[in-house]
Amino acid sequence: MIPRYESAELTAIFSDRNRMRLWRDIELAVVRALADTGELDAAEVAPLFEREVIVDDDFVERVLAREAITNHDLAAFVDVLQASYTTAASRFIHFGLTSSDIVDTALSLQIVAAMELMLTAVDHLLVTLRTQSYQYRRTVMLGRTHGMAAEPTTFGAKLALWTLALDRERVRLVRARRQMAVGKLSGAVGTYSNITPALEARALASLGLDPAPSTQVIGRDRHSEVIMALASTAAMIESCALEIRHLARSEVMEVQEPFAPGQKGSSAMPHKRNPILAERLCGMARLARSFVVPALEDVSLWHERDISHSSVERMMFPDAFQLVYYMVTRFDRLIADLVVYDETMAKNVANTHGLIYSQSLLLAMVRSGLDRDVAYRIVQEATTQVLNDAGELGELLMKDERCPLSADQIEALTSLDRLLVNLDPLFDRLRALEGSQWISIS
């Protein structure tokens, strides 16, 4: 990931140093389990735990230099780790294991750590969205379908729906994290030929993982679920960012991205205040989606294992997490600081000259006994007059002898409060979410 969109925390999680630290920890967890179960002499392997081998930049460089000879990263790591000890017990490092035991288990630990960071950011965004939805609960604005004025809604209702959508994404992320909280130490083709299931379970438990029935590798359906959950979260944020872009258009101007002192919207036109962050989020979602196909293609491997997935995952997971984490944290900032022009929203509603009440008036005519198609034509003709600047919809229908509604009925039907009276259950759903522990990842 280029530094422009990089999270230092995620960079650390997917760094060579952290990966090799995890490899070290897994190797030693297996040795400890072998000693605890009596398969190795505890006194003999004790020196391996008396001094921690520090995995620093120098260690990583030694592994990379060794890999240039072995052309095998895990084999090079094992060579360097064994050489870092002065005890003959180092020969028990990687005892009964295959490379994928270490590599796949470490990748699971990396993904779980990255997902925990992601979920913490999602939880914060959920709180921001919910807070803003309450703030703008009664801020009336146009609802639009096909880009055209439809019926009124509130900006808070829009934000409430975004909150609920993100909460659904959180469910997917939590499930994907749970699917990845597994490891495997079952050997060359997953048959436990040299490591018993009980020993595997013991070693993995010390790492906070459960055993996964596997071939030589953990099934990549788990990994693809992670990528799909990340891509789905990105798509949800994109849908919100796209809406912000539309609402920020000059001829709409109902919201605006925060514009800092000294900021420039255009190198040529000083008046420009472009929705650059929302546009960036839309672009990044395209990249996030691009990982879904290779993740699914990684599911199919030859026999018990090949490494066609390996090169994909080395780039895919760090970049996918970086992209979506950036999107979540920047969207959080955008929502928190969004400039909302409630007066413009009200003005745009008023400028429909009553068109937003067309359905209410139609239904009232039908209730009065008028044939639906006849009522539809009466209202449609009146709306055409409104579009030709002939007046307000309600006033025009009051003058139409074909309309069966009284002036008082029409006045009651052309009320914003009446159209929005049933929004409370939507916000009740948000209150229900307040009882959920978003910060809890389990």
Solvent accessible surface area in square Angstrom, and as a share of the most:
residue,aa,sasa,rsa
1,M,72,0.32
2,I,98,0.50
3,P,114,0.72
4,R,165,0.60
5,Y,44,0.17
6,E,75,0.34
7,S,13,0.09
8,A,79,0.61
9,E,94,0.42
10,L,0,0.00
11,T,54,0.31
12,A,58,0.45
13,I,25,0.13
14,F,30,0.12
15,S,35,0.23
16,D,57,0.29
17,R,94,0.34
18,N,34,0.17
19,R,44,0.16
20,M,2,0.01
21,R,88,0.32
22,L,29,0.14
23,W,3,0.01
24,R,23,0.09
25,D,50,0.26
26,I,0,0.00
27,E,0,0.00
28,L,25,0.12
29,A,13,0.10
30,V,1,0.01
31,V,1,0.00
32,R,117,0.43
33,A,2,0.02
34,L,1,0.01
35,A,14,0.11
36,D,81,0.42
37,T,64,0.37
38,G,61,0.58
39,E,93,0.42
40,L,19,0.09
41,D,83,0.43
42,A,63,0.48
43,A,81,0.63
44,E,71,0.32
45,V,2,0.01
46,A,39,0.30
47,P,46,0.29
48,L,1,0.01
49,F,61,0.25
50,E,136,0.61
51,R,123,0.45
52,E,105,0.47
53,V,4,0.03
54,I,105,0.54
55,V,1,0.01
56,D,53,0.27
57,D,93,0.48
58,D,87,0.45
59,F,0,0.00
60,V,13,0.07
61,E,107,0.48
62,R,102,0.37
63,V,0,0.00
64,L,74,0.37
65,A,65,0.51
66,R,91,0.33
67,E,52,0.23
68,A,90,0.70
69,I,130,0.66
70,T,41,0.24
71,N,138,0.71
72,H,78,0.35
73,D,23,0.12
74,L,2,0.01
75,A,38,0.29
76,A,0,0.00
77,F,0,0.00
78,V,13,0.08
79,D,50,0.26
80,V,14,0.08
81,L,0,0.00
82,Q,50,0.22
83,A,81,0.63
84,S,22,0.14
85,Y,16,0.06
86,T,147,0.85
87,T,32,0.19
88,A,76,0.59
89,A,1,0.01
90,S,15,0.09
91,R,130,0.47
92,F,22,0.09
93,I,4,0.02
94,H,42,0.19
95,F,94,0.39
96,G,23,0.22
97,L,20,0.10
98,T,24,0.14
99,S,21,0.13
100,S,1,0.01
101,D,0,0.00
102,I,0,0.00
103,V,52,0.30
104,D,3,0.01
105,T,0,0.00
106,A,1,0.00
107,L,21,0.10
108,S,0,0.00
109,L,28,0.14
110,Q,8,0.03
111,I,0,0.00
112,V,17,0.09
113,A,39,0.30
114,A,0,0.00
115,M,0,0.00
116,E,62,0.28
117,L,42,0.21
118,M,1,0.00
119,L,0,0.00
120,T,72,0.42
121,A,11,0.08
122,V,0,0.00
123,D,1,0.00
124,H,116,0.52
125,L,0,0.00
126,L,0,0.00
127,V,66,0.38
128,T,16,0.09
129,L,0,0.00
130,R,38,0.14
131,T,77,0.45
132,Q,19,0.08
133,S,0,0.00
134,Y,69,0.26
135,Q,116,0.52
136,Y,31,0.12
137,R,46,0.17
138,R,159,0.58
139,T,22,0.13
140,V,34,0.20
141,M,0,0.00
142,L,11,0.06
143,G,13,0.13
144,R,76,0.28
145,T,81,0.47
146,H,184,0.82
147,G,66,0.63
148,M,133,0.59
149,A,52,0.41
150,A,34,0.26
151,E,56,0.25
152,P,13,0.08
153,T,32,0.19
154,T,3,0.02
155,F,1,0.01
156,G,0,0.00
157,A,3,0.02
158,K,34,0.14
159,L,2,0.01
160,A,0,0.00
161,L,103,0.51
162,W,26,0.09
163,T,0,0.00
164,L,25,0.12
165,A,18,0.14
166,L,0,0.00
167,D,27,0.14
168,R,133,0.48
169,E,13,0.06
170,R,23,0.08
171,V,98,0.56
172,R,105,0.38
173,L,0,0.00
174,V,13,0.07
175,R,129,0.47
176,A,0,0.00
177,R,48,0.17
178,R,131,0.48
179,Q,49,0.22
180,M,0,0.00
181,A,19,0.15
182,V,12,0.07
183,G,0,0.00
184,K,0,0.00
185,L,0,0.00
186,S,2,0.01
187,G,3,0.03
188,A,54,0.42
189,V,68,0.39
190,G,12,0.12
191,T,90,0.53
192,Y,62,0.24
193,S,81,0.52
194,N,101,0.52
195,I,2,0.01
196,T,63,0.37
197,P,77,0.49
198,A,76,0.59
199,L,1,0.01
200,E,1,0.00
201,A,40,0.31
202,R,119,0.44
203,A,1,0.01
204,L,0,0.00
205,A,70,0.54
206,S,82,0.53
207,L,37,0.19
208,G,60,0.58
209,L,8,0.04
210,D,92,0.48
211,P,56,0.35
212,A,2,0.01
213,P,122,0.77
214,S,27,0.17
215,T,53,0.31
216,Q,28,0.13
217,V,8,0.05
218,I,0,0.00
219,G,33,0.31
220,R,6,0.02
221,D,86,0.44
222,R,50,0.18
223,H,3,0.01
224,S,4,0.02
225,E,36,0.16
226,V,0,0.00
227,I,1,0.01
228,M,77,0.34
229,A,5,0.04
230,L,1,0.01
231,A,6,0.04
232,S,34,0.22
233,T,0,0.00
234,A,0,0.00
235,A,38,0.29
236,M,13,0.06
237,I,0,0.00
238,E,33,0.15
239,S,65,0.42
240,C,1,0.00
241,A,0,0.00
242,L,78,0.39
243,E,47,0.21
244,I,0,0.00
245,R,72,0.26
246,H,85,0.38
247,L,3,0.01
248,A,16,0.13
249,R,109,0.40
250,S,96,0.62
251,E,126,0.57
252,V,18,0.10
253,M,62,0.27
254,E,0,0.00
255,V,0,0.00
256,Q,21,0.09
257,E,15,0.07
258,P,54,0.34
259,F,55,0.23
260,A,57,0.44
261,P,139,0.88
262,G,78,0.75
263,Q,62,0.28
264,K,172,0.73
265,G,18,0.18
266,S,26,0.17
267,S,125,0.80
268,A,81,0.63
269,M,92,0.41
270,P,134,0.84
271,H,139,0.62
272,K,58,0.25
273,R,133,0.49
274,N,41,0.21
275,P,25,0.16
276,I,74,0.38
277,L,24,0.12
278,A,0,0.00
279,E,74,0.33
280,R,64,0.23
281,L,0,0.00
282,C,4,0.03
283,G,28,0.27
284,M,7,0.03
285,A,0,0.00
286,R,154,0.56
287,L,99,0.49
288,A,4,0.03
289,R,98,0.36
290,S,63,0.41
291,F,34,0.14
292,V,32,0.18
293,V,92,0.53
294,P,38,0.24
295,A,2,0.01
296,L,82,0.41
297,E,119,0.53
298,D,8,0.04
299,V,62,0.36
300,S,92,0.60
301,L,37,0.18
302,W,197,0.69
303,H,164,0.73
304,E,77,0.34
305,R,75,0.27
306,D,34,0.18
307,I,112,0.57
308,S,71,0.46
309,H,6,0.03
310,S,26,0.17
311,S,66,0.43
312,V,41,0.24
313,E,11,0.05
314,R,139,0.51
315,M,133,0.59
316,M,4,0.02
317,F,1,0.00
318,P,29,0.18
319,D,37,0.19
320,A,2,0.02
321,F,0,0.00
322,Q,7,0.03
323,L,3,0.02
324,V,0,0.00
325,Y,35,0.13
326,Y,13,0.05
327,M,0,0.00
328,V,0,0.00
329,T,34,0.20
330,R,64,0.23
331,F,0,0.00
332,D,14,0.07
333,R,137,0.50
334,L,1,0.01
335,I,1,0.01
336,A,53,0.41
337,D,75,0.39
338,L,13,0.06
339,V,55,0.32
340,V,23,0.13
341,Y,77,0.29
342,D,77,0.40
343,E,145,0.65
344,T,35,0.20
345,M,0,0.00
346,A,56,0.43
347,K,129,0.55
348,N,25,0.13
349,V,10,0.05
350,A,67,0.52
351,N,83,0.42
352,T,12,0.07
353,H,75,0.33
354,G,10,0.09
355,L,40,0.20
356,I,4,0.02
357,Y,22,0.08
358,S,36,0.23
359,Q,91,0.41
360,S,10,0.07
361,L,0,0.00
362,L,12,0.06
363,L,64,0.32
364,A,12,0.09
365,M,0,0.00
366,V,50,0.29
367,R,188,0.69
368,S,64,0.41
369,G,66,0.64
370,L,49,0.24
371,D,87,0.45
372,R,132,0.48
373,D,81,0.42
374,V,72,0.41
375,A,0,0.00
376,Y,97,0.37
377,R,123,0.45
378,I,3,0.01
379,V,7,0.04
380,Q,76,0.34
381,E,80,0.36
382,A,4,0.03
383,T,22,0.13
384,T,69,0.40
385,Q,81,0.36
386,V,5,0.03
387,L,128,0.64
388,N,109,0.56
389,D,129,0.67
390,A,58,0.45
391,G,30,0.29
392,E,64,0.29
393,L,0,0.00
394,G,8,0.08
395,E,92,0.41
396,L,25,0.13
397,L,1,0.01
398,M,86,0.38
399,K,160,0.68
400,D,32,0.17
401,E,174,0.78
402,R,121,0.44
403,C,15,0.09
404,P,62,0.39
405,L,15,0.07
406,S,54,0.35
407,A,54,0.42
408,D,112,0.58
409,Q,90,0.40
410,I,1,0.00
411,E,120,0.54
412,A,63,0.49
413,L,25,0.12
414,T,38,0.22
415,S,34,0.22
416,L,57,0.29
417,D,117,0.61
418,R,98,0.36
419,L,43,0.21
420,L,18,0.09
421,V,97,0.56
422,N,126,0.64
423,L,37,0.18
424,D,57,0.30
425,P,79,0.50
426,L,27,0.13
427,F,1,0.00
428,D,67,0.35
429,R,155,0.57
430,L,0,0.00
431,R,108,0.40
432,A,75,0.58
433,L,23,0.11
434,E,84,0.38
435,G,62,0.60
436,S,50,0.32
437,Q,134,0.60
438,W,14,0.05
439,I,117,0.60
440,S,50,0.32
441,I,35,0.18
442,S,112,0.72
